[in-house]
Amino acid sequence: MDERRWEQVAAATGIAFVVVLLIGTFIVDQPPDVDGPAREIRRYFLDNQNGLLFQAWLFGLAGVLFIWFAGTLRSRLAVAEGEGRRLSLISFAGAIGTLATLVPTVALNATLAYTVARGAPPVLTHALFELSFWFGVLVVFSLAVFVGAASLSAGRTGALPQWLAWGGLAVAALHLLQSVDLFVRNTDFFEPNGVIGYVNLVLILLWILAASVLMLQSVRGTARSRNR
């Protein structure tokens, strides 16, 4: 495969990531409330054991695609930034931090899918489930860094359209707003499965999808100009 083809594949990884993540997200029922009764949590993992294990595999694949996309995005931003390349590096660090925070969530859910079926005590089940929940809450910080730094870089250098840069800054701000869930426990609004959680999921996936499509179009446009 020639270099141009590899560049197209790399640019398209964002599209593939969005598709795989959405399949993994909706392949099983949504989890119960973290403050719900232990028997409800236990029943969820018993009823969705196979689905949760397949979901863990899909999320692992999505993680590979995400880091490949983040590396491709960093390369594009770094070229436009020139010397220093600080923002592109910060953005890529945010992507690594995102994976480092989400991997324990996936691992804990897979653990629960196994241990509940083996008769794990309700107290342990609830504790592991709540730990998984808090990893899901904390990931908003690294996601805000990933999107926010990339958008700042793109806005300053023109590596991506200005509308995408401004949109990314808004997405980063909304993710930071979601972190209020650390302090507000009497409403589901800010939770990962709440209103703002779903809004943020849709918006960040749209941002990644748009960035991936634009980079893919750029690669194809460059290839056409070289062939003339």
C-alpha positions in Angstrom: 0.0 0.0 0.0 1.5 3.4 -1.0 1.9 6.4 1.3 -1.2 8.2 0.0 -3.4 5.2 0.7 -2.0 4.9 4.2 -2.8 8.5 4.8 -6.4 8.0 3.7 -6.8 5.0 5.9 -5.3 7.0 8.9 -7.7 9.9 8.2 -10.7 7.5 8.0 -10.0 6.0 11.5 -12.1 8.6 13.1 -15.1 7.5 11.0 -14.5 3.9 11.9 -14.1 4.8 15.6 -17.5 6.5 15.7 -19.2 3.5 14.0 -17.6 0.9 16.3 -18.2 2.9 19.5 -21.9 3.4 18.7 -22.4 -0.3 18.0 -20.7 -1.1 21.3 -22.7 1.5 23.2 -26.1 0.3 22.1 -25.4 -3.4 21.8 -26.6 -3.9 25.4 -29.3 -2.2 27.6 -28.3 1.0 29.4 -27.0 0.3 32.9 -29.1 1.0 36.0 -28.7 4.0 38.2 -25.6 3.8 40.3 -27.7 4.6 43.4 -30.2 1.9 42.6 -30.8 -1.2 44.6 -28.1 -3.9 44.5 -30.5 -6.5 43.2 -31.2 -4.3 40.1 -27.5 -3.9 39.4 -26.9 -7.6 39.9 -29.8 -8.5 37.5 -28.4 -6.2 34.9 -25.0 -7.9 34.8 -26.7 -11.4 34.9 -29.0 -10.6 32.0 -26.4 -8.9 29.8 -23.3 -11.0 30.5 -22.5 -12.0 26.9 -23.4 -8.6 25.6 -21.1 -6.9 28.0 -18.2 -9.1 27.2 -18.7 -8.5 23.4 -19.1 -4.8 24.3 -15.7 -4.8 26.0 -14.1 -6.3 22.9 -15.8 -3.6 20.7 -14.6 -0.9 23.0 -11.1 -2.3 22.9 -11.2 -2.1 19.1 -12.7 1.4 19.3 -9.7 2.4 21.5 -7.3 1.3 18.9 -9.1 3.3 16.2 -9.3 6.3 18.6 -5.6 6.4 19.3 -4.8 6.0 15.6 -7.2 8.9 14.8 -5.7 11.1 17.6 -2.2 10.4 16.3 -3.3 11.3 12.8 -4.9 14.5 14.0 -1.8 15.4 16.0 0.4 15.0 13.0 -1.8 17.3 10.9 -2.0 19.9 13.7 1.8 19.7 14.4 2.7 20.4 10.8 0.5 23.5 10.8 1.9 24.7 14.2 5.5 24.4 13.2 8.1 24.9 15.9 7.0 24.1 19.4 3.8 22.1 18.5 2.6 22.4 22.1 -1.1 22.3 21.6 -1.0 19.3 19.3 1.0 17.5 21.9 -1.4 18.5 24.7 -4.3 17.3 22.6 -2.7 13.9 22.0 -1.9 13.6 25.8 -5.6 14.2 26.4 -6.4 11.3 24.0 -4.0 9.0 26.0 -5.6 10.2 29.2 -9.1 9.4 27.9 -8.1 5.8 27.1 -6.3 5.5 30.5 -9.6 6.6 32.2 -12.0 4.5 30.1 -10.1 1.3 30.1 -10.7 0.7 33.8 -14.4 1.3 33.2 -14.5 -1.4 30.5 -12.4 -3.8 32.6 -14.6 -3.3 35.7 -17.8 -4.0 33.7 -16.3 -7.1 32.2 -15.2 -8.2 35.7 -18.7 -7.7 37.0 -20.1 -9.7 34.1 -18.0 -12.6 35.3 -18.1 -12.2 39.0 -21.9 -11.6 39.4 -22.6 -14.9 37.6 -20.2 -16.6 40.0 -22.1 -15.3 43.0 -20.2 -12.2 44.0 -21.5 -10.5 47.2 -24.0 -7.7 46.5 -21.7 -5.2 48.4 -18.8 -6.0 46.2 -20.9 -5.8 43.1 -22.2 -2.4 44.0 -18.7 -1.1 44.9 -17.2 -2.2 41.6 -20.2 -0.8 39.7 -19.8 2.6 41.5 -16.1 2.6 40.8 -16.8 2.0 37.1 -19.3 4.9 37.2 -16.8 7.4 38.7 -14.2 6.5 36.0 -17.0 7.4 33.5 -17.5 10.8 35.2 -13.8 11.7 35.4 -13.1 11.0 31.7 -14.7 14.4 30.9 -11.5 16.2 31.9 -9.2 14.4 29.5 -11.8 14.6 26.7 -12.0 18.3 27.3 -8.2 18.5 27.0 -8.2 16.4 23.8 -10.9 18.4 22.0 -10.1 21.8 23.5 -6.4 21.8 22.7 -6.9 20.4 19.2 -9.5 23.1 18.5 -7.3 25.9 19.8 -4.5 24.6 17.6 -6.8 24.4 14.6 -8.2 27.9 15.3 -4.8 29.5 15.4 -3.3 27.8 12.4 -6.2 27.1 10.1 -5.4 23.3 10.0 -9.1 22.7 10.3 -12.0 25.0 9.5 -12.8 27.8 12.0 -16.4 26.5 12.6 -15.0 23.1 13.7 -12.5 24.9 16.0 -15.2 26.9 17.6 -17.5 23.9 17.8 -14.7 21.9 19.5 -14.2 24.6 22.1 -17.9 24.5 22.9 -17.8 20.7 23.2 -14.8 21.0 25.6 -16.6 23.6 27.7 -19.7 21.3 27.9 -17.5 18.4 29.1 -16.1 20.5 31.8 -19.6 21.5 32.8 -20.5 17.8 33.1 -17.8 17.5 35.8 -20.3 19.2 38.1 -21.7 15.7 38.6 -18.8 15.2 41.1 -20.7 17.5 43.5 -24.4 17.3 42.5 -25.8 14.0 43.5 -29.6 14.8 43.7 -30.1 15.0 39.9 -29.3 12.7 37.0 -28.9 15.6 34.6 -25.1 15.7 34.7 -24.5 12.0 34.9 -22.9 10.1 31.9 -26.3 8.5 31.3 -28.1 11.7 31.9 -29.2 14.5 29.6 -25.8 16.3 29.3 -24.0 13.0 29.1 -25.9 12.0 26.0 -25.6 15.5 24.5 -21.8 15.4 25.0 -21.5 11.9 23.6 -23.4 13.0 20.4 -21.4 16.3 20.1 -18.0 14.8 20.5 -18.7 12.0 18.1 -19.9 14.5 15.6 -16.7 16.5 16.1 -14.5 13.5 15.6 -16.6 12.4 12.6 -16.3 15.9 11.0 -12.6 16.1 11.7 -12.0 12.7 10.2 -14.0 13.5 7.0 -12.3 16.8 6.5 -8.8 15.2 6.9 -9.8 12.5 4.4 -11.0 15.0 1.9 -7.8 17.0 2.4 -5.7 13.9 1.6 -7.7 13.1 -1.5 -7.6 16.7 -2.6 -3.8 16.7 -2.3 -3.5 13.5 -4.2 -5.6 14.9 -7.1 -3.5 18.1 -7.3 -0.3 16.0 -7.5 -1.8 13.9 -10.3 -2.5 16.9 -12.5 
